[in-house]
């Protein structure tokens, strides 16, 4: 029996349970870190973003490509000054070095799944650069 338990430990894969995921609150959003180097990924980062109802996102420059899939609610994504509404199931890709912002004009929060490469960073309007903790 002990050998079987040892085998299962060795064969286990990194699984991040939603109850164990780190949550970060920044500006008008909640970021739930799912997959990142700190949880066992070598190349990918995936998180869930909840955008508060009736809120306007802070424009920022992304230093790597970023992909968004809207799971619930509605948001307007602005990439380099061009805005479009997303509905559940819609996806968008923001190219590296673009200015982006997410706005939620609805009365309910919106939920997105977001993916980037490990090492992803952003630049805030004041010129400060950072690697968000949900992507490191």
C-alpha positions in Angstrom: 0.0 0.0 0.0 2.8 2.5 0.8 4.4 1.9 -2.6 1.0 2.9 -4.2 0.8 6.1 -2.2 4.4 7.0 -3.1 3.6 6.4 -6.8 0.6 8.6 -6.6 2.7 11.4 -5.0 5.3 11.2 -7.8 2.7 11.0 -10.6 0.6 13.9 -9.3 0.3 17.0 -11.5 0.2 20.5 -10.3 -3.5 21.3 -9.6 -4.6 24.6 -8.2 -7.9 24.4 -6.4 -10.0 27.5 -6.6 -10.2 27.6 -2.8 -6.4 27.8 -2.7 -5.9 30.4 -5.4 -4.3 33.7 -4.5 -6.6 36.7 -4.9 -5.5 40.3 -5.5 -7.6 43.4 -5.5 -6.3 46.2 -7.7 -8.2 49.3 -8.8 -11.7 48.1 -10.1 -10.9 44.4 -10.4 -10.2 41.2 -8.5 -7.5 38.9 -9.9 -7.6 35.2 -9.0 -4.3 33.7 -9.8 -4.7 30.2 -11.3 -1.7 29.1 -13.3 1.7 30.8 -13.1 5.4 30.0 -12.4 4.7 30.2 -8.7 2.1 27.3 -9.1 4.2 25.1 -11.3 3.9 26.5 -14.9 7.1 27.1 -16.9 5.6 29.2 -19.7 2.0 30.1 -19.1 -0.1 32.3 -16.8 -3.8 32.1 -16.5 -6.0 34.1 -14.2 -9.6 35.1 -13.7 -10.5 38.7 -13.6 -13.7 40.1 -12.1 -14.3 43.7 -13.2 -16.5 45.6 -10.8 -19.9 46.9 -12.0 -20.1 50.4 -13.3 -16.3 50.9 -13.3 -13.7 52.3 -15.7 -10.4 50.5 -16.1 -7.0 52.2 -15.7 -5.3 52.3 -19.1 -1.9 50.6 -19.1 0.6 49.4 -21.6 1.1 45.6 -21.7 4.7 44.4 -22.4 3.5 41.1 -23.8 0.6 39.6 -25.7 -2.6 39.2 -23.6 -5.7 37.1 -24.4 -9.1 37.6 -22.9 -12.2 35.4 -22.9 -15.4 36.9 -21.3 -17.1 34.3 -19.2 -20.0 36.4 -17.7 -21.3 39.9 -17.8 -20.3 42.5 -20.3 -17.2 44.6 -20.7 -15.8 47.1 -23.2 -12.2 46.4 -24.0 -10.1 49.3 -25.4 -6.9 48.4 -27.2 -4.8 51.3 -28.6 -7.8 53.6 -28.5 -10.2 51.3 -30.3 -13.1 50.0 -28.2 -15.4 47.1 -28.6 -18.0 45.4 -26.4 -17.5 41.8 -25.4 -20.3 39.4 -24.5 -20.0 36.0 -22.9 -18.0 33.7 -25.1 -16.3 36.5 -27.0 -12.5 36.6 -27.0 -9.9 39.3 -27.7 -6.2 39.5 -28.1 -4.2 42.6 -27.2 -0.8 42.7 -28.9 2.4 43.3 -27.0 3.2 47.0 -26.4 -0.5 48.1 -26.7 -2.4 50.3 -24.3 -5.4 48.5 -22.9 -8.3 49.1 -20.5 -11.4 47.2 -19.5 -14.6 49.1 -18.7 -17.8 47.6 -17.2 -20.8 49.9 -17.6 -23.3 47.2 -16.5 -24.9 47.0 -13.1 -23.3 43.5 -12.5 -19.7 42.5 -12.4 -18.0 40.8 -15.4 -15.8 37.8 -15.3 -12.9 37.1 -17.8 -10.3 34.4 -18.2 -7.0 35.9 -19.1 -3.8 34.2 -20.5 -0.3 35.5 -21.0 3.3 34.1 -21.2 5.3 33.8 -18.0 7.3 37.0 -17.4 4.5 39.2 -18.5 4.7 42.8 -17.4 2.9 46.1 -17.7 3.6 49.8 -17.6 1.3 52.1 -15.6 0.4 55.6 -16.8 3.2 57.1 -14.5 5.8 55.0 -16.3 6.2 52.5 -13.5 6.6 48.9 -14.8 5.7 45.8 -12.8 5.1 42.1 -13.1 1.7 41.4 -11.5 1.8 38.9 -8.7 -1.0 36.9 -10.4 1.5 36.3 -13.3 4.7 35.5 -11.5 
